[in-house]
Amino acid sequence: MRKLLTFLFVMSLGLFAANAVYAQDANNGQPATEETAQPAAEETAQPAEEAEVEPVAADAPVEEVKGFQLLKKYFIDGDPGFMSLVLIALILGLAFCIERIITLNIATTNTEKLLSRIDENLKSGNVDGAMEVCKSTQGPTASILYEGLKNAKQGPDAVEKAIVSYGSVQMGLLEKGLVWISLFIALAPMLGFLGTVIGMIQAFDKIEAVGDISPTVVAGGIKVALLTTVFGLVVAIILQLFYNYIVSKIDGIVNKMEDASIALVDIMAANNIFKK
């Protein structure tokens, strides 16, 4: 279910980004239709005297582009080839982040309630009932406690060894996918810097072709260079925030696992489980 939700998120975000870019391109190159051509023809058919009745003010304010439209404009201005690579890094990185967040939220267990239910069963000597409680509870904490209870007859050393061994396995499962998030965090600014270098090369190519260093000649290449760098850094910052949240979430779960494993050994010793 988590993989399905992540896949749907990636597909919807990718389609949304692609439609936004293609819609912007289509609007920029859209030919005039009959509806748009007819008013133009009527304006040209009007006498020159009527056309001079309402002169356009020279200082009329130009409508500013804001929000998502501005983002699309900068995306297209920054060379869609490199910007698409940065966008793909963002989409894939967010997909791994969302999958980890969903998994870790499911893995979070109320350890106090779990230990109290285990204690209730162990007070009556019902080790199998305590194991069933762990088996019916989701999360890595319940899994390692189950492994500890399964080795109760072999003594406290065997219980601690089983908890430590299985805890390392659960730790690896919790950190699954973090290496890919780290990859996209490092890859996004590198792609941005690559676009920066390409933009500067384009600027110098224009200087060489024109033989002039005027701002209008190099402005296009420099703009591409700056936009790709900005977008790459923004993607890295967004993914880094999610990465730190995920790491802190994993640390919290691991701390609860360690506390619960120590408490389990104490509960088993208090209820004389090892002496049976």
N, C-alpha and C positions, 0 to 999 in steps of 0.2 A: 504493500500500500504506500509506503514512504517513497519507494522508487517510482511508483506511478505518479504520485503528486509532484515529485521533482521533475519527472519527464514532461508532464503537462505544463509545469511552470516554464521550463526551458523552451518548449515549443511555442507557447503563447508569447513569451518575451521576445524570442527571435522573430516570430511573424510580425509582432507589433513594430519592432525596430525596422524590419525590412519594408513593411508597408509605409512607415513614416518617411523613409528615405525615398522610396519610389514615388510616393505621392508628391513629395517636394519637387522631385525631378520632373514629374508630369505637369505640375502646375507651372514650373518655370518654362517648359517648352510646349505648353498647350496651344494649339492653333485656335484662331478666332472662329467661333461658331456663328450661325446666322443671327442668334440673339445679340451677340456682342458686336457683330458687324453692322447690324441694322441701326443701332443708335449712332455708330460712327458715321454712317452714311448720312443720317438725318442732320448730324452736326455740320457736316461739310456742305449740305444742301442749304443751310440757313444763310441768309444774307450776312455780309460782313458787318453791317451796322448792328444786327442783333448780337453777333458774337462779341462785339466790343462793349456791350451793355454791362456785363459782369466780368470785369478784369480779375485775373487771379493775383492775389497779393503775393508779393515777392517773398515776404517774411512769413508765409503760412507755415505752421508747425507740421513737421513730417511725423506720421504715426510711427511710434517706436515698436519694435518687435520685442516681445517679452515672453518669458516662460518657455514652454516646450518648442514654440516656433523659433525662438532664438537658439535653442539647443540644436535643432535640426539644421539651422542655417550654418552654425559653426561646424557641425558634423560634416556637412557637404563641402564647406570651404576648406576644411582640413584634409582634403583628399580622401574620398570614401574608401579607397583601397586600404590605406593604413588604419583609418578609423574603424573599418569593419573588423580588422584583426583585434583591435583594442576592445571593441564591443563584444566579440566572441569570447575574449578572455574574461570580461565582466560577467557574461551570461553563464559560462561554465563554472567560474568561481562562485557565483551566487548559488548555482545549483548544488554544488558540494556543500556550501555553507548551510543552505536550507535543509539538506538531507541530514547533516550532522546535528543541527539544532532540533529537528523533529526526533531523531534517534535519542539524543541525550535527554530531552524532555520526557520521553517514554521511559528511559532508563532510570529516571529519578524516582527513588523509593522512600516512603516514610519509614525510616529504619526503627524509630522508637515503637511504632505500632507493630512492625514486623517482629521485633525482639520480644515485645510483650506477649504476642500470640505464641511465639516459640517457647517462652518461659512457662506459659500456662500448660502447654503440652508436656514439657519436660518435668514439671512438678509432679505430674502423675506417672512419670516414667514412659510416656508415649513418644518415643523417638520417631517412630514412623509418622505419627500425626504432625510432628514438627517439620519433618521432611516434606509432607504434603502441603503444609503452609508455605514453605519456601518454593515448592514446585508451582503452586498456583499464583505466585507473586512475580510480576515482571521486573526485570532489571538485573544488573550484574551483582548487586549486593545480595539479593536472594539466591542467586546461583552459587556464589562462593560459600554462603552459609549452608546451602544444601550439600555441597561437597564436604564441608566440615562435619555435618551431622552424619553423613554416610560413613565416615571413618571414626565414629564415636567409640566403637568397640575396641579399637586399636590403641587408645590412649590419647592424652593431650598432645604429645609430640606429633603423632600422625595427623591429628586434626589441624594443627598449626601448619604442618608441611603441606597438607592438601589445600588449605586456604591460600597459602603463599603461591603455590604452583598455579592454581586455577585463577588467582587474582592477577597474575602476570598475563594470562591469556585474555581475561576480560579487559585489562588495560590496553592491550593491543587492539581489541575490537573497538574500544572507545576512541582511540586515536586514528581509526581507519579513515582515510580520505584527507587527513590534515596535510600530507605531503603534496597533494594536488592543489590545495588552497595556497600553500606556500609557493608552489610553482607559478600560479597565476598572479600572485602578489609581486613576484620578481619579474614575471614576463611582461606585465602591462607597462611599467615604465620603460623597460628595454625596447618594447615596440614603439613607444612614444619617442624615445631618443633616436631610434632608427628613422622614424619619420622626420625628425629634426635634421638629421644628417642629409637625408634625401632632399628635403626642402632647401637646405643651404646649397646643395649641389645644383639644384634647379635655378636658384638665384644667380649663382656664378655662371651657369651656362647662358642665362639671358644677358648678363653683363658682357660675356665674351661675344655673343652674337650681335648685340647692339653696339658695343663699344662705348657704353656710357654707364655711369654709376649713379644715375638719378634715382630717387626714391621710388618712382613709379615702376621702374624696371625690376627692382629687387623686392618690392613689397609683397608680391604674390608668394614667392618662395619662402620669405621670412614668415609670412602669416601661416603657411602650412606647417613650418617648423615649430612655431610656438603653439599652435592648436593641438598638434599631435602630442607634444610634451605635456600640455595641460591635461588632456583627456587621459593619457597614460597615468599620470600622477593621481588624478581623481579616482580612477579605477583601483589603483593600488591602495589608496587611503580607505576606500569603502571596504575592500576585502580585508584589509588589516584590522579594521574595527570588528568585523565579524569573526576573524581568526582569534583575536584576543578574547572575545566573549566566549567562544567555543572552548578555548584552553582553560579559562577560568571555570567554566561549567564542568569540564573534565576533572579539574583539580578538586572541585567540591564533591563530585561523586566518589573520587578515589579516597578522599578523607573520610567520607561516610562509610565506605567499604572497610577501611582500616579500623575505624571505631567500632563498627558492627562486628567484625571478626574477633576483636579483643573482648567485646562484651559477650559474644557467644561462648568463648572458652570459659569466661567467668560464670556464666549461667549454667553451663554444663557441669562445672566443678561444684557450684553451689547446690545443685540438685543431685549430686553423687552419680552422675551418668557414667563416669569413667570407672567406678568401682563395681558396676554391674556386669 
